[in-house]
Amino acid sequence: MQAILRALAEPRRVAILKLVRSRELRAGEISRHFRTTRPAISQHLRVLIKAGLLTERRDGTRRLYRICPEGFAQLRSFLETFWDEKLAKLKSAPEGEMTETLGL
């Protein structure tokens, strides 16, 4: 989980994920959206792959990148634990204590 959270802490990586969420893209297509070098984008792609948020598929000499649903399922499961805890506290708290219980 730490690798996923670290990967998402970088705004360019989040932007890359948004670019490939609906279709596969080559590294060159991805890099055109940023004012940085292709090697820098390649490094971001490697971090996202290592975190399990992105997959790479070879098609001849091309490398295509796309979202890895399993990585996002893991992230969702992690985040839902926080949501479930807050809901449980909300259900068990008297009405006047809700704000305090939720930490607001």
Number of C-alpha atoms within 10 A of each C-alpha: 12 8 14 19 11 13 23 18 11 11 10 16 19 14 15 24 21 13 18 17 16 10 11 18 18 16 19 14 12 20 17 12 12 13 8 11 10 15 11 11 21 15 12 18 23 16 19 25 20 14 20 20 24 23 20 19 12 10 8 6 6 13 15 18 24 22 23 18 14 12 19 15 12 15 15 11 12 12 11 12 11 11 12 11 11 14 13 11 14 17 10 11 15 10 9 8 11 15 11 10 14 13 7 6
